Amino acid sequence: MKVRVLGASNEVGRSGFLADCDGTRLLLDYGVKLKRRGMPPECPLHIKPKDVDGIIISHAHLDHSGNVPSMFVSGSTDVYATPPTFDLSKLLIEDMLRIGKNSYAFDLPEVNNMMRNAKEVGYRQKVTKGNATFELRESGHVFGGSTVLVESEKKRLFYTGDIKTNGSRMLREADLDVGEIDLLITESTYSQTEQKPRRESEKELVEFANEVTDRKGTIFIPSFSVERSQEIACVLRDANFKHRIIMDGMALKVNSIMFRHPDYLRDPRVFAEAINGALEVREHRERKHAMEQPCAVISPAGMLVGGNAVYYLQELAFDKKNGIALVSYQGEGTPGKKLLDTGKVSARGKEISVSAEVRQFQFSGHADRSELFEMIKQIKGNPKVLTVHGDAESCETFAREIHEQFGFDAHAPAVDETIAV
């Protein structure tokens, strides 16, 4: 078995790995790395569709799924993922195309062709493709997300994609019962960071929400539309938050997808109670009316890049009784990052200082250092380890630490490197 690294080498973004299993070639993820609006995204190394026997999408986030339609510009192949991953990938890719008009090598016809070639796979369902078999396991990272276990030539590859071993309020823990492994490809995003325990972050967020609404303000919580928005609604509902919870934007479409696939939730009842108890806002005229009383507003985009979040930010940011709770990762160069670092936002054509109280809370969907090392500890066998999906320092340091602590042959691979086991 050989694996060629196509992307996510010493960086977060454009994941892609081509596994050659005795002539059967499986593409594990094929994502994009989004850049500023108007700039074309970075993609993994180009692969011809005729050189791929099947594509496996670990989960719907665009850095893992966003470039898959490019494989249908001049050819086609089977695509495998869980049912929620297909629904969410289609939603996110179509939104990406709408925002970045003419920035991509494909358009809606290729997305539709991808969906026509979709082969839905449940967790632990063994699939045979040529000389390989594979199965998807729960990753705990995002709704419908999975790790990938590939077997061929008596060799076994475990690809984590993105993983959150402890799961979350929404998702079950990752399924790490994978047996002996010959090659591990692991994310390294937070391999050098210890995160605050989730329950602590939840408690702090609820306290802030109550502080803001007690002073007759509105708390605005810009959140990723896929799962983070729903998780925050569940946190507030569980805490018996006494004011209205408003949900807006693409999160509403995600709500519908999650209702269609309840088996992929940790507790479908808790989810249904939280979402059914929230006020869904769909029309612009409803937004202002919804904020006439103290409330919590949950709306994408999580980094304040476009979406209805821009409207809420301009409505709420300049009144000191309001609060802004950042619960999503804030990428460099984004309005959310600028707000955190400078206390300013771009509005009405100029930079304006924000009067609302701004706080950040840790709600990462990725495993932190402790979780990643606990995962490595559970791996059986003596695998080669590739550390990917992290900045150069995280990938390289994580690889060195894995070798020192566990004796495994570990390194941070370069793009276009091929590893054989």
C-alpha positions as a Markdown table, in Angstrom:
| # | Residue | x | y | z |
|---|---|---|---|---|
| 1 | Met | 0.0 | 0.0 | 0.0 |
| 2 | Lys | 1.3 | 3.5 | -0.9 |
| 3 | Val | -0.1 | 6.9 | 0.0 |
| 4 | Arg | 0.7 | 10.1 | -2.0 |
| 5 | Val | 0.2 | 13.3 | 0.0 |
| 6 | Leu | -1.7 | 15.8 | -2.2 |
| 7 | Gly | -2.4 | 18.5 | 0.4 |
| 8 | Ala | -2.7 | 19.5 | 4.1 |
| 9 | Ser | 1.0 | 19.2 | 4.5 |
| 10 | Asn | 2.2 | 21.6 | 7.2 |
| 11 | Glu | -1.0 | 23.6 | 6.8 |
| 12 | Val | -4.7 | 23.5 | 7.6 |
| 13 | Gly | -6.6 | 23.3 | 4.3 |
| 14 | Arg | -6.9 | 21.5 | 1.0 |
| 15 | Ser | -6.7 | 18.0 | 2.4 |
| 16 | Gly | -6.1 | 15.2 | -0.1 |
| 17 | Phe | -4.4 | 11.8 | 0.1 |
| 18 | Leu | -4.3 | 9.2 | -2.7 |
| 19 | Ala | -4.0 | 5.6 | -1.4 |
| 20 | Asp | -2.8 | 3.1 | -4.0 |
| 21 | Cys | -4.1 | -0.3 | -2.8 |
| 22 | Asp | -2.5 | -2.9 | -5.1 |
| 23 | Gly | -3.7 | -0.9 | -8.1 |
| 24 | Thr | -7.0 | 0.3 | -6.7 |
| 25 | Arg | -6.6 | 4.0 | -6.1 |
| 26 | Leu | -8.8 | 5.6 | -3.4 |
| 27 | Leu | -8.8 | 9.4 | -2.9 |
| 28 | Leu | -9.2 | 10.3 | 0.7 |
| 29 | Asp | -10.8 | 13.8 | 0.8 |
| 30 | Tyr | -10.2 | 16.5 | -1.8 |
| 31 | Gly | -10.7 | 19.9 | -0.3 |
| 32 | Val | -9.9 | 23.6 | -0.8 |
| 33 | Lys | -8.1 | 26.3 | 1.1 |
| 34 | Leu | -10.3 | 29.3 | 0.9 |
| 35 | Lys | -8.6 | 32.7 | 0.6 |
| 36 | Arg | -10.0 | 36.2 | 0.7 |
| 37 | Arg | -13.2 | 37.0 | -1.2 |
| 38 | Gly | -12.5 | 37.3 | -4.9 |
| 39 | Met | -9.3 | 35.3 | -4.8 |
| 40 | Pro | -9.2 | 31.7 | -6.1 |
| 41 | Pro | -8.8 | 29.0 | -3.5 |
| 42 | Glu | -5.8 | 26.8 | -3.2 |
| 43 | Cys | -6.4 | 23.2 | -4.2 |
| 44 | Pro | -4.5 | 19.9 | -3.6 |
| 45 | Leu | -2.3 | 18.5 | -6.3 |
| 46 | His | -4.2 | 17.8 | -9.5 |
| 47 | Ile | -5.4 | 14.2 | -10.0 |
| 48 | Lys | -7.0 | 13.0 | -13.2 |
| 49 | Pro | -10.4 | 11.3 | -12.7 |
| 50 | Lys | -9.2 | 8.3 | -14.7 |
| 51 | Asp | -6.5 | 7.8 | -12.1 |
| 52 | Val | -9.0 | 7.4 | -9.3 |
| 53 | Asp | -11.3 | 4.4 | -8.6 |
| 54 | Gly | -13.2 | 6.0 | -5.8 |
| 55 | Ile | -13.4 | 9.1 | -3.6 |
| 56 | Ile | -14.1 | 9.0 | 0.2 |
| 57 | Ile | -15.2 | 12.2 | 1.8 |
| 58 | Ser | -14.5 | 12.1 | 5.6 |
| 59 | His | -16.7 | 15.0 | 6.4 |
| 60 | Ala | -18.4 | 18.0 | 4.8 |
| 61 | His | -16.1 | 20.9 | 5.7 |
| 62 | Leu | -14.8 | 22.6 | 2.6 |
| 63 | Asp | -11.2 | 21.9 | 3.4 |
| 64 | His | -12.0 | 18.2 | 3.0 |
| 65 | Ser | -14.9 | 18.2 | 0.4 |
| 66 | Gly | -14.7 | 21.4 | -1.5 |
| 67 | Asn | -12.7 | 20.3 | -4.5 |
| 68 | Val | -14.4 | 16.9 | -5.1 |
| 69 | Pro | -16.7 | 18.3 | -7.9 |
| 70 | Ser | -13.5 | 19.1 | -9.9 |
| 71 | Met | -13.2 | 15.3 | -10.5 |
| 72 | Phe | -16.4 | 15.5 | -12.5 |
| 73 | Val | -15.4 | 18.2 | -15.0 |
| 74 | Ser | -13.9 | 15.7 | -17.5 |
| 75 | Gly | -14.8 | 12.3 | -15.9 |
| 76 | Ser | -16.6 | 10.6 | -13.1 |
| 77 | Thr | -16.0 | 8.1 | -10.3 |
| 78 | Asp | -17.9 | 6.8 | -7.3 |
| 79 | Val | -18.0 | 9.0 | -4.2 |
| 80 | Tyr | -18.5 | 7.5 | -0.7 |
| 81 | Ala | -19.6 | 9.3 | 2.5 |
| 82 | Thr | -22.3 | 9.1 | 5.1 |
| 83 | Pro | -25.7 | 10.5 | 4.1 |
| 84 | Pro | -25.4 | 13.7 | 6.3 |
| 85 | Thr | -22.0 | 14.3 | 4.8 |
| 86 | Phe | -23.4 | 14.3 | 1.3 |
| 87 | Asp | -26.3 | 16.6 | 2.2 |
| 88 | Leu | -24.0 | 19.1 | 4.0 |
| 89 | Ser | -21.3 | 18.9 | 1.4 |
| 90 | Lys | -23.7 | 19.9 | -1.3 |
| 91 | Leu | -25.1 | 22.7 | 0.8 |
| 92 | Leu | -21.6 | 24.1 | 1.6 |
| 93 | Ile | -20.1 | 23.7 | -1.9 |
| 94 | Glu | -23.1 | 25.4 | -3.5 |
| 95 | Asp | -22.8 | 28.3 | -1.0 |
| 96 | Met | -19.0 | 28.5 | -1.8 |
| 97 | Leu | -19.8 | 28.8 | -5.5 |
| 98 | Arg | -22.4 | 31.4 | -4.9 |
| 99 | Ile | -20.0 | 33.6 | -2.9 |
| 100 | Gly | -16.9 | 33.1 | -5.1 |
| 101 | Lys | -18.4 | 33.4 | -8.5 |
| 102 | Asn | -16.1 | 32.2 | -11.3 |
| 103 | Ser | -13.3 | 31.4 | -8.8 |
| 104 | Tyr | -13.5 | 27.6 | -9.3 |
| 105 | Ala | -12.8 | 25.1 | -12.1 |
| 106 | Phe | -16.3 | 23.7 | -11.7 |
| 107 | Asp | -19.9 | 24.8 | -11.2 |
| 108 | Leu | -23.3 | 23.5 | -10.3 |
| 109 | Pro | -23.4 | 20.8 | -13.1 |
| 110 | Glu | -20.3 | 19.2 | -11.6 |
| 111 | Val | -21.8 | 19.3 | -8.1 |
| 112 | Asn | -24.9 | 17.6 | -9.4 |
| 113 | Asn | -22.8 | 15.0 | -11.1 |
| 114 | Met | -21.0 | 14.4 | -7.9 |
| 115 | Met | -24.3 | 13.7 | -6.2 |
| 116 | Arg | -25.4 | 11.4 | -8.9 |
| 117 | Asn | -22.3 | 9.3 | -8.2 |
| 118 | Ala | -22.9 | 9.4 | -4.5 |
| 119 | Lys | -22.7 | 6.0 | -2.6 |
| 120 | Glu | -24.0 | 6.4 | 0.9 |
| 121 | Val | -22.2 | 4.5 | 3.6 |
| 122 | Gly | -23.1 | 4.0 | 7.2 |
| 123 | Tyr | -20.6 | 3.7 | 10.1 |
| 124 | Arg | -18.8 | 0.3 | 10.3 |
| 125 | Gln | -20.3 | -0.7 | 7.0 |
| 126 | Lys | -17.5 | -2.6 | 5.1 |
| 127 | Val | -17.2 | -1.6 | 1.4 |
| 128 | Thr | -15.1 | -3.5 | -1.1 |
| 129 | Lys | -13.6 | -1.6 | -4.0 |
| 130 | Gly | -11.3 | -3.5 | -6.3 |
| 131 | Asn | -8.4 | -4.7 | -4.2 |
| 132 | Ala | -9.3 | -2.7 | -1.1 |
| 133 | Thr | -11.9 | -2.7 | 1.6 |
| 134 | Phe | -12.8 | 0.3 | 3.7 |
| 135 | Glu | -15.2 | 1.5 | 6.4 |
| 136 | Leu | -16.1 | 4.7 | 8.0 |
| 137 | Arg | -16.0 | 5.2 | 11.8 |
| 138 | Glu | -17.4 | 8.0 | 14.0 |
| 139 | Ser | -15.0 | 10.9 | 14.4 |
| 140 | Gly | -16.8 | 13.1 | 16.9 |
| 141 | His | -15.8 | 16.1 | 14.9 |
| 142 | Val | -18.8 | 17.2 | 12.9 |
| 143 | Phe | -22.3 | 15.9 | 12.1 |
| 144 | Gly | -22.0 | 12.8 | 9.9 |
| 145 | Gly | -18.2 | 13.1 | 10.0 |
| 146 | Ser | -16.0 | 10.0 | 9.9 |
| 147 | Thr | -12.5 | 8.6 | 10.1 |
| 148 | Val | -11.5 | 6.1 | 7.4 |
| 149 | Leu | -10.1 | 2.6 | 7.8 |
| 150 | Val | -8.6 | 1.1 | 4.6 |
| 151 | Glu | -7.4 | -2.5 | 4.2 |
| 152 | Ser | -5.4 | -4.0 | 1.3 |
| 153 | Glu | -2.5 | -6.4 | 0.8 |
| 154 | Lys | -2.8 | -7.3 | 4.5 |
| 155 | Lys | -1.9 | -3.7 | 5.4 |
| 156 | Arg | -4.2 | -1.3 | 7.2 |
| 157 | Leu | -4.4 | 2.5 | 7.0 |
| 158 | Phe | -6.3 | 4.7 | 9.5 |
| 159 | Tyr | -7.0 | 8.3 | 8.4 |
| 160 | Thr | -8.4 | 10.5 | 11.1 |
| 161 | Gly | -9.6 | 13.3 | 8.9 |
| 162 | Asp | -10.6 | 15.7 | 11.6 |
| 163 | Ile | -11.3 | 14.1 | 14.9 |
| 164 | Lys | -12.7 | 15.1 | 18.4 |
| 165 | Thr | -12.2 | 11.9 | 20.4 |
| 166 | Asn | -14.4 | 13.1 | 23.3 |
| 167 | Gly | -17.2 | 14.1 | 21.0 |
| 168 | Ser | -19.5 | 16.9 | 22.1 |
| 169 | Arg | -22.9 | 17.7 | 23.4 |
| 170 | Met | -24.2 | 16.9 | 19.9 |
| 171 | Leu | -22.0 | 14.0 | 18.9 |
| 172 | Arg | -20.8 | 10.7 | 20.3 |
| 173 | Glu | -17.2 | 10.0 | 21.1 |
| 174 | Ala | -14.9 | 8.9 | 18.3 |
| 175 | Asp | -14.8 | 5.2 | 17.5 |
| 176 | Leu | -11.2 | 4.2 | 18.0 |
| 177 | Asp | -11.6 | 0.4 | 18.1 |
| 178 | Val | -9.7 | 0.0 | 14.9 |
| 179 | Gly | -7.3 | -2.9 | 15.6 |
| 180 | Glu | -3.7 | -3.1 | 14.4 |
| 181 | Ile | -2.6 | -0.3 | 12.1 |
| 182 | Asp | 0.3 | -0.1 | 9.6 |
| 183 | Leu | -0.1 | 3.6 | 8.6 |
| 184 | Leu | -1.8 | 6.4 | 10.6 |
| 185 | Ile | -2.5 | 9.7 | 9.0 |
| 186 | Thr | -3.5 | 12.1 | 11.8 |
| 187 | Glu | -4.5 | 15.7 | 12.1 |
| 188 | Ser | -2.2 | 17.9 | 14.2 |
| 189 | Thr | -4.3 | 21.1 | 14.4 |
| 190 | Tyr | -4.2 | 21.5 | 18.2 |
| 191 | Ser | -1.4 | 19.0 | 19.0 |
| 192 | Gln | 0.4 | 21.8 | 20.8 |
| 193 | Thr | -2.6 | 23.2 | 22.6 |
| 194 | Glu | -4.6 | 22.2 | 25.7 |
| 195 | Gln | -8.2 | 23.4 | 25.4 |
| 196 | Lys | -10.5 | 24.4 | 28.2 |
| 197 | Pro | -12.9 | 21.6 | 29.2 |
| 198 | Arg | -16.1 | 22.0 | 27.2 |
| 199 | Arg | -18.4 | 22.2 | 30.2 |
| 200 | Glu | -16.3 | 25.1 | 31.5 |
| 201 | Ser | -16.7 | 27.0 | 28.2 |
| 202 | Glu | -20.4 | 26.3 | 28.2 |
| 203 | Lys | -20.8 | 27.6 | 31.8 |
| 204 | Glu | -18.9 | 30.8 | 30.9 |
| 205 | Leu | -21.0 | 31.4 | 27.8 |
| 206 | Val | -24.2 | 31.0 | 29.7 |
| 207 | Glu | -23.0 | 33.4 | 32.4 |
| 208 | Phe | -22.1 | 36.0 | 29.8 |
| 209 | Ala | -25.5 | 35.6 | 28.0 |
| 210 | Asn | -27.3 | 36.1 | 31.3 |
| 211 | Glu | -25.1 | 39.2 | 32.2 |
| 212 | Val | -25.9 | 40.8 | 28.8 |
| 213 | Thr | -29.7 | 40.1 | 28.9 |
| 214 | Asp | -29.9 | 41.1 | 32.5 |
| 215 | Arg | -28.8 | 44.6 | 31.5 |
| 216 | Lys | -31.5 | 44.5 | 28.7 |
| 217 | Gly | -29.0 | 43.9 | 25.9 |
| 218 | Thr | -28.9 | 41.3 | 23.1 |
| 219 | Ile | -26.1 | 38.8 | 23.0 |
| 220 | Phe | -25.0 | 38.0 | 19.4 |
| 221 | Ile | -23.3 | 34.7 | 18.9 |
| 222 | Pro | -21.8 | 34.4 | 15.4 |
| 223 | Ser | -21.4 | 30.6 | 14.8 |
| 224 | Phe | -20.5 | 28.2 | 12.1 |
| 225 | Ser | -23.7 | 27.0 | 10.5 |
| 226 | Val | -22.8 | 23.3 | 10.6 |
| 227 | Glu | -23.4 | 22.1 | 14.1 |
| 228 | Arg | -21.8 | 24.9 | 16.1 |
| 229 | Ser | -25.0 | 27.0 | 15.8 |
| 230 | Gln | -27.0 | 24.0 | 16.9 |
| 231 | Glu | -24.7 | 23.1 | 19.8 |
| 232 | Ile | -24.9 | 26.7 | 21.2 |
| 233 | Ala | -28.7 | 26.5 | 21.0 |
| 234 | Cys | -28.6 | 23.2 | 23.0 |
| 235 | Val | -26.2 | 24.8 | 25.6 |
| 236 | Leu | -28.6 | 27.7 | 26.1 |
| 237 | Arg | -31.7 | 25.5 | 26.2 |
| 238 | Asp | -30.1 | 23.1 | 28.7 |
| 239 | Ala | -29.2 | 26.1 | 31.0 |
| 240 | Asn | -32.9 | 27.2 | 30.9 |
| 241 | Phe | -31.9 | 30.5 | 29.3 |
| 242 | Lys | -35.0 | 32.6 | 30.0 |
| 243 | His | -35.0 | 34.8 | 26.9 |
| 244 | Arg | -35.7 | 34.0 | 23.2 |
| 245 | Ile | -33.1 | 32.2 | 21.2 |
| 246 | Ile | -33.1 | 33.4 | 17.6 |
| 247 | Met | -31.5 | 31.3 | 14.8 |
| 248 | Asp | -30.9 | 32.7 | 11.3 |
| 249 | Gly | -29.1 | 32.1 | 8.0 |
| 250 | Met | -27.7 | 28.9 | 6.7 |
| 251 | Ala | -28.0 | 27.3 | 10.1 |
| 252 | Leu | -31.7 | 26.8 | 9.4 |
| 253 | Lys | -30.9 | 24.7 | 6.4 |
| 254 | Val | -28.5 | 22.7 | 8.5 |
| 255 | Asn | -31.2 | 22.2 | 11.1 |
| 256 | Ser | -33.4 | 20.6 | 8.5 |
| 257 | Ile | -30.6 | 18.2 | 7.4 |
| 258 | Met | -29.9 | 17.2 | 11.0 |
| 259 | Phe | -33.6 | 16.5 | 11.6 |
| 260 | Arg | -33.4 | 14.1 | 8.6 |
| 261 | His | -30.6 | 12.1 | 10.1 |
| 262 | Pro | -31.3 | 11.8 | 13.8 |
| 263 | Asp | -29.2 | 8.6 | 14.2 |
| 264 | Tyr | -26.0 | 10.6 | 13.8 |
| 265 | Leu | -26.8 | 12.7 | 16.9 |
| 266 | Arg | -25.8 | 11.8 | 20.5 |
| 267 | Asp | -29.3 | 12.6 | 21.7 |
| 268 | Pro | -31.9 | 13.5 | 19.0 |
| 269 | Arg | -34.5 | 14.5 | 21.7 |
| 270 | Val | -32.2 | 17.2 | 23.2 |
| 271 | Phe | -31.5 | 18.5 | 19.7 |
| 272 | Ala | -35.2 | 18.6 | 18.7 |
| 273 | Glu | -36.2 | 20.4 | 21.9 |
| 274 | Ala | -33.5 | 23.1 | 21.5 |
| 275 | Ile | -34.2 | 23.7 | 17.8 |
| 276 | Asn | -38.0 | 23.6 | 18.1 |
| 277 | Gly | -37.8 | 26.0 | 21.0 |
| 278 | Ala | -35.8 | 28.6 | 19.0 |
| 279 | Leu | -37.3 | 31.3 | 16.9 |
| 280 | Glu | -36.2 | 30.8 | 13.2 |
| 281 | Val | -35.8 | 34.1 | 11.3 |
| 282 | Arg | -36.0 | 33.9 | 7.6 |
| 283 | Glu | -37.0 | 37.4 | 6.3 |
| 284 | His | -35.1 | 40.6 | 6.7 |
| 285 | Arg | -38.1 | 42.5 | 8.1 |
| 286 | Glu | -38.3 | 39.9 | 10.9 |
| 287 | Arg | -34.8 | 40.5 | 12.1 |
| 288 | Lys | -35.2 | 43.9 | 13.7 |
| 289 | His | -38.6 | 42.9 | 15.2 |
| 290 | Ala | -37.0 | 39.8 | 16.8 |
| 291 | Met | -34.5 | 41.9 | 18.7 |
| 292 | Glu | -37.0 | 44.3 | 20.3 |
| 293 | Gln | -36.6 | 42.4 | 23.6 |
| 294 | Pro | -33.4 | 41.0 | 25.2 |
| 295 | Cys | -32.5 | 37.8 | 23.4 |
| 296 | Ala | -29.7 | 35.6 | 22.1 |
| 297 | Val | -29.0 | 35.7 | 18.3 |
| 298 | Ile | -27.2 | 32.7 | 16.7 |
| 299 | Ser | -26.3 | 33.4 | 13.1 |
| 300 | Pro | -23.5 | 32.5 | 10.6 |
| 301 | Ala | -20.9 | 33.4 | 9.6 |
| 302 | Gly | -18.7 | 32.3 | 12.5 |
| 303 | Met | -15.8 | 34.6 | 11.6 |
| 304 | Leu | -18.1 | 37.5 | 10.6 |
| 305 | Val | -17.2 | 37.0 | 6.9 |
| 306 | Gly | -20.5 | 37.8 | 5.1 |
| 307 | Gly | -23.8 | 36.2 | 5.9 |
| 308 | Asn | -26.5 | 37.7 | 8.1 |
| 309 | Ala | -23.9 | 38.1 | 10.8 |
| 310 | Val | -22.9 | 41.3 | 9.1 |
| 311 | Tyr | -26.4 | 42.8 | 9.7 |
| 312 | Tyr | -26.5 | 41.8 | 13.3 |
| 313 | Leu | -23.0 | 43.1 | 13.9 |
| 314 | Gln | -23.9 | 46.5 | 12.6 |
| 315 | Glu | -27.1 | 46.6 | 14.5 |
| 316 | Leu | -25.7 | 45.5 | 17.9 |
| 317 | Ala | -21.9 | 46.3 | 18.0 |
| 318 | Phe | -22.3 | 50.0 | 18.9 |
| 319 | Asp | -24.4 | 49.8 | 22.0 |
| 320 | Lys | -22.5 | 48.9 | 25.2 |
| 321 | Lys | -25.4 | 47.0 | 26.7 |
| 322 | Asn | -25.0 | 44.3 | 24.0 |
| 323 | Gly | -22.5 | 41.5 | 23.9 |
| 324 | Ile | -20.7 | 39.6 | 21.2 |
| 325 | Ala | -19.7 | 36.0 | 22.0 |
| 326 | Leu | -17.2 | 34.5 | 19.6 |
| 327 | Val | -17.5 | 30.7 | 19.7 |
| 328 | Ser | -15.8 | 29.8 | 16.4 |
| 329 | Tyr | -12.2 | 29.7 | 15.3 |
| 330 | Gln | -11.2 | 33.2 | 14.0 |
| 331 | Gly | -8.9 | 32.9 | 11.0 |
| 332 | Glu | -6.2 | 35.4 | 10.2 |
| 333 | Gly | -7.4 | 38.3 | 8.1 |
| 334 | Thr | -11.1 | 37.8 | 9.0 |
| 335 | Pro | -13.4 | 40.4 | 10.5 |
| 336 | Gly | -13.8 | 38.3 | 13.6 |
| 337 | Lys | -10.0 | 38.2 | 14.1 |
| 338 | Lys | -9.8 | 41.9 | 13.6 |
| 339 | Leu | -12.6 | 42.5 | 16.1 |
| 340 | Leu | -10.8 | 40.4 | 18.7 |
| 341 | Asp | -7.4 | 42.0 | 18.2 |
| 342 | Thr | -8.4 | 45.7 | 17.7 |
| 343 | Gly | -11.9 | 46.0 | 19.0 |
| 344 | Lys | -12.9 | 47.5 | 15.7 |
| 345 | Val | -15.1 | 46.5 | 12.7 |
| 346 | Ser | -15.5 | 47.9 | 9.2 |
| 347 | Ala | -18.9 | 49.7 | 9.0 |
| 348 | Arg | -20.3 | 52.5 | 6.9 |
| 349 | Gly | -17.1 | 52.6 | 4.9 |
| 350 | Lys | -14.8 | 53.2 | 7.8 |
| 351 | Glu | -13.2 | 51.5 | 10.9 |
| 352 | Ile | -15.4 | 52.0 | 14.0 |
| 353 | Ser | -14.7 | 51.0 | 17.5 |
| 354 | Val | -17.1 | 48.5 | 19.0 |
| 355 | Ser | -19.0 | 49.5 | 22.1 |
| 356 | Ala | -20.6 | 46.1 | 22.8 |
| 357 | Glu | -18.7 | 43.7 | 25.2 |
| 358 | Val | -16.7 | 41.1 | 23.2 |
| 359 | Arg | -15.6 | 37.8 | 24.6 |
| 360 | Gln | -14.2 | 34.6 | 23.1 |
| 361 | Phe | -15.1 | 31.1 | 24.2 |
| 362 | Gln | -13.4 | 27.8 | 23.3 |
| 363 | Phe | -15.7 | 25.4 | 21.4 |
| 364 | Ser | -13.4 | 23.7 | 19.1 |
| 365 | Gly | -14.5 | 20.6 | 17.1 |
| 366 | His | -10.9 | 19.3 | 17.0 |
| 367 | Ala | -9.1 | 17.1 | 19.5 |
| 368 | Asp | -6.6 | 19.0 | 21.6 |
| 369 | Arg | -3.1 | 17.8 | 22.7 |
| 370 | Ser | -4.4 | 15.5 | 25.5 |
| 371 | Glu | -7.0 | 13.9 | 23.3 |
| 372 | Leu | -4.6 | 13.3 | 20.4 |
| 373 | Phe | -2.0 | 11.7 | 22.6 |
| 374 | Glu | -4.7 | 9.5 | 24.2 |
| 375 | Met | -5.7 | 8.5 | 20.7 |
| 376 | Ile | -2.1 | 7.6 | 19.8 |
| 377 | Lys | -1.8 | 5.6 | 23.0 |
| 378 | Gln | -4.8 | 3.4 | 21.9 |
| 379 | Ile | -3.3 | 2.6 | 18.5 |
| 380 | Lys | -2.2 | -1.0 | 18.2 |
| 381 | Gly | 0.7 | -2.3 | 16.1 |
| 382 | Asn | 3.8 | -0.4 | 15.1 |
| 383 | Pro | 2.5 | 2.0 | 12.5 |
| 384 | Lys | 4.2 | 4.6 | 10.4 |
| 385 | Val | 2.6 | 8.0 | 11.3 |
| 386 | Leu | 2.1 | 11.0 | 9.1 |
| 387 | Thr | 1.2 | 14.2 | 11.0 |
| 388 | Val | -0.8 | 16.6 | 8.8 |
| 389 | His | -3.5 | 19.3 | 8.9 |
| 390 | Gly | -1.7 | 21.7 | 11.2 |
| 391 | Asp | 0.9 | 24.5 | 10.8 |
| 392 | Ala | 4.5 | 23.4 | 10.2 |
| 393 | Glu | 5.5 | 23.7 | 13.8 |
| 394 | Ser | 2.5 | 21.7 | 15.1 |
| 395 | Cys | 3.0 | 18.9 | 12.5 |
| 396 | Glu | 6.8 | 18.6 | 13.0 |
| 397 | Thr | 6.8 | 18.9 | 16.7 |
| 398 | Phe | 3.9 | 16.4 | 17.0 |
| 399 | Ala | 5.8 | 13.9 | 14.8 |
| 400 | Arg | 8.9 | 14.2 | 16.9 |
| 401 | Glu | 6.9 | 13.8 | 20.2 |
| 402 | Ile | 5.1 | 10.7 | 18.8 |
| 403 | His | 8.5 | 9.1 | 18.0 |
| 404 | Glu | 10.0 | 10.0 | 21.4 |
| 405 | Gln | 7.0 | 8.7 | 23.4 |
| 406 | Phe | 5.8 | 5.7 | 21.4 |
| 407 | Gly | 8.7 | 4.8 | 19.2 |
| 408 | Phe | 6.7 | 5.0 | 16.0 |
| 409 | Asp | 8.3 | 6.1 | 12.7 |
| 410 | Ala | 6.6 | 9.5 | 12.5 |
| 411 | His | 7.2 | 12.5 | 10.4 |
| 412 | Ala | 5.4 | 15.5 | 8.8 |
| 413 | Pro | 5.3 | 14.7 | 5.1 |
| 414 | Ala | 5.8 | 17.2 | 2.3 |
| 415 | Val | 3.3 | 17.7 | -0.6 |
| 416 | Asp | 3.8 | 15.1 | -3.3 |
| 417 | Glu | 5.6 | 12.8 | -1.0 |
| 418 | Thr | 4.7 | 9.1 | -1.3 |
| 419 | Ile | 4.9 | 6.7 | 1.7 |
| 420 | Ala | 4.9 | 2.9 | 1.3 |
| 421 | Val | 4.0 | 0.4 | 4.0 |
